[in-house]
């Protein structure tokens, strides 16, 4: 994007038509961040709690940081190991290194501090599936869109999301091209905005594992696998054949609602295409078999020879990675949660346990929490109980732009920057690009008000407590607390595309990126598909087709009782302007939006419900009242409501919007989470719907 600035304000944000990858395509949410940057309700000075939740007064940075450091010292003295935690929200994914340094701050305070995040409502299943097959969780695998002939999208709606975990601004263009020369098949309980454009295969919610496992079974049973890949580059194939043999298309059909012959045909089309990939996203990451579903996605791509092949299923590298790829995270199960004994993923604790970690006495009880751009009261189940639990903390610090449903409970809210006010490198998402590119962008504006970079805030607190800086080892003797972009520049220069500090003059530095490549630098015409095999981190370098956890999950799947035919299953959905609650204070994004419960005409007639009625939606965990919208785009037996609504707090536009937090219908009981991953169950929730 290009931002036009006048008088210290952004007056217009427009496409960068010279950008090496986007070529002038932008998403409407990017320009909308200018409205957030200049929002009169944005927090621009540190706020200190003075009364009830939501009651704050402005204070100086020194007052806030001195008191926070003092309280932290008291917590560490009295609470013992595990008393401090951090929570990282989704917006943090878009800032350079932010997922890394917030948890590093926690560990600097306490080596066994807990790192919570939004991951267990979003990408944890993908993370774990990759670890089971490839021995490592990063970088993420994705479809090589420019060369793909046959693409299956399951639980994904890229017309709205523009795809995630894949950096391709022209994704819609490539989807159209794939469909023209082959096919794009959309598997979803709803005829989504994407499904309307391509082939749609309706499926019963939370049954994706049945479909995918039966496709694997049919491919093996019919000899459609790539035998060279399976025999030479994989282990566990024979064991997987046995474990999956009973999951036939006929059995799967009864569970997922797709005819057995259609399942076979889909598997055969996928295996027979010249190039192909199957890609899943949020819709396959929040069900009761989320990990198994994602394992089956990876497995289908591997056994048909799509992994590491042009036009297939690939992975890339970040500009801060070395030749050996990204850093290695702790192995699966190396640490487990205090509440529920769930495995931690990438060192991250299941966010669903947050409330009980605060309220359950004993060793390791959470007493202080830093929330970086997160809103777990809205995004996790049991938000009302979490809100009550947050009130019991000795210290809650929120780094945010607004007084949100979560930050209103903080002792301090510290004003953070938007991406227009800080330097950034496309570090995290560069590894997910079919057409790899790197871009460094200096700040467009100086920080508004007293907003500060989160990294600087964390380092200032550590300094007050007598701790070294987060990246102290990266600094020179006279730079014990290096600036963030100095750390990033060092990582880029040492990375796979870097200049190696002068040894490779053609390599990259931040200064060269800014000077020579303001519109981004293409580091390759296409992702090096074959190099994906180099990033398999199992001990023997082969893909592990059957992990012990996968075997147990396949057995659990087959032992599941058949669902009752009259049950309604609730799923979420995304809308273009209101995808995340943190955009809800932008008038032009939400002014024409209206959250409704989609219901099929057949299900509505059976319940004597008319379009526009108010209805009560109830589950084992709660009830909400919403407006209903009758639509034949939603499959019978399924209802759908968008997530992120029901705003409260100090953002008046967001709080004035209609709608409810649909997560109030989901379970916050640890025993209801997926036990192999700690993922909370947000899609495929059993509900009843009746006229209000």
FENKA-V587710 format. One record per residue. RES is the residue in one letter. PHI is phi as a letter, one per 20 degrees, with the letter a starting at -180 (999 if undefined). PSI is psi in whole degrees, -180 to 180 (* if undefined). Layout:
RES,PHI,PSI + RES,PHI,PSI
//
This chain:
X,999,159 + X,c,128 + X,d,126 + X,e,126 + X,d,135 + X,b,129 + X,m,32 + X,m,11 + X,c,149 + X,f,121 + X,d,-19 + X,a,144 + X,c,126 + X,c,165 + X,f,146 + X,e,97 + X,f,-10 + X,e,5 + X,f,140 + X,f,-19 + X,c,-45 + X,f,-31 + X,l,34 + X,n,4 + X,e,129 + X,c,160 + X,e,147 + X,f,-20 + X,f,-28 + X,f,-55 + X,g,-30 + X,f,-22 + X,f,-20 + X,f,-37 + X,f,-37 + X,f,-39 + X,g,-39 + X,d,18 + X,f,126 + X,f,-21 + X,e,1 + X,f,144 + X,f,125 + X,c,6 + X,b,151 + X,g,139 + X,d,137 + X,d,134 + X,f,134 + X,c,-7 + X,b,-129 + X,f,171 + X,g,132 + X,n,-3 + X,d,108 + X,c,161 + X,c,146 + X,f,144 + X,c,169 + X,f,161 + X,f,-43 + X,f,-43 + X,g,-47 + X,f,-50 + X,f,-37 + X,f,-44 + X,f,-39 + X,f,-46 + X,f,-41 + X,f,-44 + X,f,-37 + X,f,-39 + X,f,-40 + X,f,-39 + X,f,-47 + X,f,-32 + X,f,-38 + X,e,-31 + X,e,-27 + X,m,-177 + X,g,140 + X,n,6 + X,e,-11 + X,d,141 + X,b,160 + X,c,152 + X,c,125 + X,d,126 + X,e,177 + X,f,-42 + X,g,-26 + X,f,-20 + X,f,-19 + X,e,6 + X,d,144 + X,g,122 + X,m,7 + X,f,-35 + X,f,-33 + X,f,-49 + X,e,-18 + X,f,-42 + X,f,-32 + X,f,-36 + X,f,-46 + X,f,-43 + X,f,-28 + X,f,-32 + X,f,-36 + X,b,114 + X,g,-23 + X,d,28 + X,f,157 + X,e,135 + X,d,104 + X,e,161 + X,a,180 + X,f,-6 + X,g,-38 + X,f,5 + X,d,2 + X,b,-77 + X,d,5 + X,f,-38 + X,f,-40 + X,f,-45 + X,g,-49 + X,f,-40 + X,g,-43 + X,f,-37 + X,f,-42 + X,f,-42 + X,e,-42 + X,d,-6 + X,m,8 + X,b,154 + X,e,-12 + X,b,153 + X,f,162 + X,f,146 + X,e,152 + X,b,163 + X,f,138 + X,e,83 + X,g,-44 + X,g,-26 + X,d,9 + X,e,139 + X,d,-24 + X,b,116 + X,c,126 + X,d,125 + X,d,121 + X,c,121 + X,m,31 + X,c,146 + X,c,69 + X,f,-18 + X,f,-31 + X,e,-48 + X,e,-12 + X,m,23 + X,m,147 + X,c,159 + X,l,23 + X,b,126 + X,e,91 + X,b,94 + X,g,-25 + X,d,35 + X,g,-43 + X,g,-41 + X,g,-45 + X,f,-34 + X,f,-44 + X,f,-41 + X,f,-40 + X,f,-44 + X,f,-34 + X,f,-36 + X,e,-8 + X,b,-104 + X,a,148 + X,d,119 + X,d,124 + X,d,115 + X,d,116 + X,a,146 + X,f,-18 + X,d,144 + X,f,84 + X,f,176 + X,g,-34 + X,f,-43 + X,f,-29 + X,f,-25 + X,e,-22 + X,c,-157 + X,f,134 + X,d,129 + X,d,103 + X,f,145 + X,b,150 + X,f,136 + X,g,147 + X,m,28 + X,c,14 + X,f,-35 + X,f,-37 + X,f,-49 + X,g,-51 + X,f,-41 + X,f,-38 + X,f,-31 + X,f,-42 + X,f,-45 + X,g,-45 + X,f,-39 + X,f,-44 + X,f,-45 + X,f,-28 + X,e,1 + X,m,31 + X,e,-1 + X,f,160 + X,e,100 + X,f,-34 + X,f,-46 + X,f,-47 + X,f,-41 + X,e,-32 + X,d,-25 + X,c,8 + X,c,159 + X,c,157 + X,n,11 + X,f,-46 + X,f,-38 + X,f,-38 + X,f,-41 + X,g,-43 + X,f,-46 + X,f,-28 + X,d,-2 + X,g,-34 + X,e,-10 + X,e,76 + X,e,161 + X,g,-33 + X,f,-45 + X,f,-43 + X,f,-37 + X,g,-41 + X,f,-25 + X,e,-37 + X,d,-10 + X,n,10 + X,d,129 + X,g,144 + X,g,-40 + X,f,-34 + X,f,-37 + X,f,-46 + X,f,-45 + X,f,-42 + X,f,-44 + X,f,-41 + X,f,-39 + X,f,-42 + X,f,-48 + X,f,-29 + X,e,-11 + X,f,152 + X,g,-51 + X,c,148 + X,a,162 + X,b,154 + X,c,130 + X,c,131 + X,c,154 + X,c,-131 + X,g,-37 + X,f,-17 + X,d,14 + X,d,5 + X,c,20 + X,d,-175 + X,f,-15 + X,c,45 + X,f,-44 + X,f,-47 + X,f,-41 + X,g,-46 + X,f,-33 + X,f,-41 + X,f,-34 + X,f,-50 + X,f,-42 + X,f,-45 + X,g,-43 + X,f,-36 + X,f,-51 + X,f,-18 + X,e,9 + X,m,19 + X,e,-27 + X,f,131 + X,m,18 + X,d,140 + X,g,138 + X,m,8 + X,d,-126 + X,d,115 + X,c,173 + X,b,160 + X,c,-164 + X,c,152 + X,e,153 + X,f,-14 + X,e,3 + X,e,150 + X,e,-176 + X,f,-26 + X,e,5 + X,n,-167 + X,f,170 + X,f,157 + X,e,131 + X,e,164 + X,g,144 + X,f,155 + X,g,130 + X,n,1 + X,f,-35 + X,c,154 + X,c,160 + X,f,149 + X,f,-38 + X,d,120 + X,n,-8 + X,l,48 + X,e,150 + X,f,144 + X,e,146 + X,d,126 + X,l,32 + X,m,10 + X,d,132 + X,e,143 + X,g,121 + X,f,-19 + X,f,-17 + X,e,0 + X,g,-49 + X,f,-46 + X,f,-28 + X,f,-30 + X,f,-39 + X,e,-11 + X,e,114 + X,f,161 + X,p,177 + X,g,135 + X,n,6 + X,g,132 + X,f,126 + X,c,-20 + X,c,138 + X,b,133 + X,d,124 + X,d,116 + X,d,105 + X,l,26 + X,d,159 + X,c,61 + X,f,-23 + X,f,-32 + X,e,-38 + X,e,-16 + X,d,160 + X,f,158 + X,m,39 + X,g,-34 + X,f,-40 + X,f,-36 + X,f,-40 + X,g,-43 + X,f,-40 + X,f,-39 + X,g,-30 + X,f,-16 + X,e,-5 + X,f,148 + X,f,-28 + X,b,126 + X,c,119 + X,d,129 + X,d,127 + X,d,112 + X,b,177 + X,d,-21 + X,c,166 + X,e,105 + X,d,-177 + X,g,-29 + X,e,-50 + X,f,-18 + X,f,-16 + X,e,1 + X,f,156 + X,f,-34 + X,c,137 + X,d,124 + X,d,130 + X,f,125 + X,d,170 + X,e,153 + X,e,172 + X,f,-9 + X,f,-16 + X,d,3 + X,c,157 + X,f,147 + X,b,150 + X,c,138 + X,f,74 + X,e,-53 + X,f,-39 + X,e,-8 + X,f,-30 + X,f,-10 + X,d,21 + X,d,123 + X,f,-30 + X,d,87 + X,f,137 + X,b,157 + X,c,141 + X,b,136 + X,d,131 + X,c,119 + X,f,166 + X,g,141 + X,e,-37 + X,c,156 + X,f,159 + X,g,135 + X,f,140 + X,l,-128 + X,d,23 + X,f,144 + X,c,157 + X,f,134 + X,g,-41 + X,g,-44 + X,f,-35 + X,f,-48 + X,g,-45 + X,f,-35 + X,f,-37 + X,f,-44 + X,f,-40 + X,f,-42 + X,f,-25 + X,e,4 + X,m,18 + X,e,152 + X,f,163 + X,f,162 + X,g,-43 + X,d,41 + X,g,-38 + X,f,-19 + X,e,-9 + X,e,162 + X,f,169 + X,g,-32 + X,e,15 + X,c,65 + X,f,-24 + X,c,78 + X,f,151 + X,f,151 + X,g,-45 + X,f,-20 + X,f,-40 + X,f,-44 + X,f,-42 + X,f,-42 + X,f,-43 + X,f,-40 + X,f,-44 + X,f,-32 + X,e,-10 + X,e,-174 + X,f,-27 + X,d,5 + X,f,171 + X,e,0 + X,l,40 + X,l,43 + X,o,-16 + X,f,-27 + X,c,85 + X,g,-28 + X,f,-5 + X,f,177 + X,e,148 + X,c,165 + X,f,-39 + X,f,-41 + X,f,-39 + X,f,-42 + X,f,-41 + X,f,-45 + X,d,-23 + X,c,60 + X,f,-22 + X,e,15 + X,n,155 + X,d,118 + X,f,119 + X,e,-10 + X,a,150 + X,f,-39 + X,c,154 + X,g,141 + X,f,94 + X,f,-45 + X,f,-30 + X,f,-13 + X,g,-34 + X,f,-28 + X,f,-21 + X,e,10 + X,f,123 + X,d,19 + X,f,158 + X,g,-35 + X,e,3 + X,m,13 + X,d,152 + X,f,132 + X,e,105 + X,f,-20 + X,c,101 + X,e,154 + X,g,-35 + X,f,-40 + X,g,-43 + X,g,-43 + X,f,-36 + X,f,-36 + X,f,-39 + X,f,-40 + X,f,-40 + X,g,-47 + X,f,-19 + X,e,-8 + X,f,134 + X,f,152 + X,f,140 + X,f,149 + X,f,143 + X,f,-23 + X,e,7 + X,e,139 + X,e,138 + X,d,129 + X,e,130 + X,c,160 + X,e,-179 + X,a,161 + X,d,147 + X,c,150 + X,g,-48 + X,e,-29 + X,d,37 + X,f,-37 + X,c,148 + X,f,-28 + X,f,-1 + X,d,2 + X,f,-6 + X,e,6 + X,e,111 + X,g,-47 + X,f,-15 + X,e,-32 + X,d,-2 + X,f,-29 + X,d,9 + X,e,149 + X,b,106 + X,f,125 + X,c,160 + X,e,113 + X,f,135 + X,b,144 + X,f,145 + X,g,-39 + X,f,-47 + X,f,-34 + X,f,-44 + X,f,-42 + X,f,-22 + X,d,9 + X,l,46 + X,d,135 + X,d,158 + X,g,132 + X,n,-6 + X,f,154 + X,e,134 + X,c,157 + X,d,122 + X,d,123 + X,c,146 + X,c,-176 + X,f,-14 + X,d,-15 + X,r,-176 + X,c,147 + X,c,157 + X,d,128 + X,c,168 + X,e,140 + X,d,148 + X,c,118 + X,e,129 + X,b,136 + X,e,5 + X,e,-12 + X,d,136 + X,f,150 + X,g,140 + X,n,-1 + X,c,141 + X,c,154 + X,b,135 + X,c,138 + X,f,147 + X,e,166 + X,n,5 + X,e,-176 + X,m,41 + X,f,143 + X,c,-176 + X,o,-161 + X,e,20 + X,d,101 + X,f,-40 + X,f,-47 + X,f,-42 + X,f,-21 + X,e,-9 + X,f,151 + X,f,176 + X,o,168 + X,c,165 + X,e,105 + X,f,-17 + X,f,-10 + X,f,-16 + X,e,-4 + X,d,157 + X,e,135 + X,d,8 + X,f,128 + X,g,-36 + X,f,-14 + X,e,-4 + X,f,161 + X,f,119 + X,f,-26 + X,f,-12 + X,c,-22 + X,n,10 + X,f,136 + X,e,150 + X,e,104 + X,d,-15 + X,c,139 + X,n,29 + X,e,133 + X,f,128 + X,c,163 + X,d,149 + X,c,129 + X,b,155 + X,f,139 + X,f,*
//
